Amino acid sequence: MYTPIPGRFAGKVAVITGGASGIGAAMATRYVAEGAKVLVADSCPIETGNAFVAELNKNTGDCGTSSGTINAAFHQCDLTDSEQATGVIAQVISIFGTVDILHNNAGALAMGTVADMPPEAWHMMYKLHVDAPFYTSRAALQHMLAKPRAEPPRTDDRGVIINTVSTAGVRGECGAAAYSSSKAALLSLTRVMAVDHAMDGIRVNAVAPGYTNTPLVALGQTVMDVLINQVPVHRSAEAEEIVSVMMFLASKEASYVTGAVWDVDGGVLARGMLNTGELRKALVEAGVMG
């Protein structure tokens, strides 16, 4: 579906949270194909993570447990734990020596309205979508800010941060109170960080995917049919289509882009009002919400 641009990220080191599946895995694969070193940070089983980076490192035969000539390494972590989220950056520096690109991509979907959502599910959404990006970004920024500036200085000579938000965080999604509002918070954090560090050689942007064929979106065929029927292009996205925009934002080609939120949604937000009544009915019938 895509043609890698050889060497586009040569010499760069990227961190991807939630990098072992879905959009994150597609992103890691693309980075390695375009010359970067990648740390895949994920809560999946160690065996799963090591198998994934072993595939990325198939030319070296290394499963990603040491530096050497490896292209990718795996780091198992619980990003809802502040110390482990912060430790992701320490881990990539210990393996590859630096970090140039941070993708705060990890996500989960907990359905429910404010009236019926358990508080623990609410807090988990915010820990993963807001707190974790704060801690990883904070540690990454401290490292990036210590780097010397290029001569002449560039808008991204110290680093790039990209946050995966969602169209749900732009408009609000029926039956997804915690998911939508936490993604909206991350969207706002993106803009604040971009403004705060615009003069520091660090760019910060966000990508808001629409309905994408990933394990995260597993709401049942009836619900998905309702959702896709409301997408102007009448299909969901493939992960690689979302990643293509992310790779552009991470590259030098996007040197004047910061504080932006890129909608990659097949026209959903351009269409405006959705049939929330039809969607709510499908969610209730699927047992996703009361």
C-alpha positions, 0 to 999 in steps of 0.5 A: 500500500505504500512505498518506503522512502529509503533513508528518510529517517536515517540516524534517527531514533523513535519511540512508539508507545502501543507499538506492537499492534495496530497503528503502532506496529505499522508505524514501527515497520515503516520507521525501520524500512526508512532507516530509523532505530525504534523502541516499541513500548507496549504492555503486550506479553514479552513473547509477543513483543520480542517476536514482533521486533525479531521480525523487524530485525530479521536482517540481524537475527537479533530479538532486540535485547541489546544494541549492536546493529539492531533496528528495533527493541521491545520494552514491556511496560504498563503506561498507566504507571507513572514510573514505567511511563517515564522509564520508557525514555530512559530505556530508549536512551540506554539502548540507542543513546538518544531519542529524536521522535516520540509517538504517544500512540498507546490507547484503549477503548472503554465504552459508557456514558458518564451515568453508567461508567465505572470510575475505575474505567474512567480513570484508566482512560485518563491515565493512558491517554493523558497521564502517560503522554505527559510523563513520556513527553516530559522525560523526552522533552528534558532530553531533547532540550539538552541537545545542542541546536543545529547551525543554523537552527531548525524548527525540529533540530532537537526533536518531534512529538506526535500524539495519536488522538481521535475524531472522537476527541474532536466532536465527542462520540456517542457512548464513549464519554471517557474515551472522547474526553481524554482524547480531547485533553490530549489534543489540547495538550498537543497544542500547548506543548507545541506553543511552549516549545516552538522556539526550542527546536521541537515540533509537536503535532497530533493525528486524529484517525477515524474508524481504522481496522485495528484491534482497538476498534472491536465493537461488533459488525452491526455497530461497525456497519452503522459507523462506516455508513456515516463515513463519506468514503464508506469504508474504514481506514487501514493502519498504513493510511494513518501512518503515512500522515504520521511519517510526514509529520515526523519528517523534515518535510513538515518543518513548518507544521507544529500545533496542528491536528491532522484529521485522517477520517475519510471525511467524517468531521467534514460531514458534521452531524452524525445519526447518534440515535442509530448509533446508540441503538446499535451500541445498546443492541450489541451490549456495549452500552446500557 
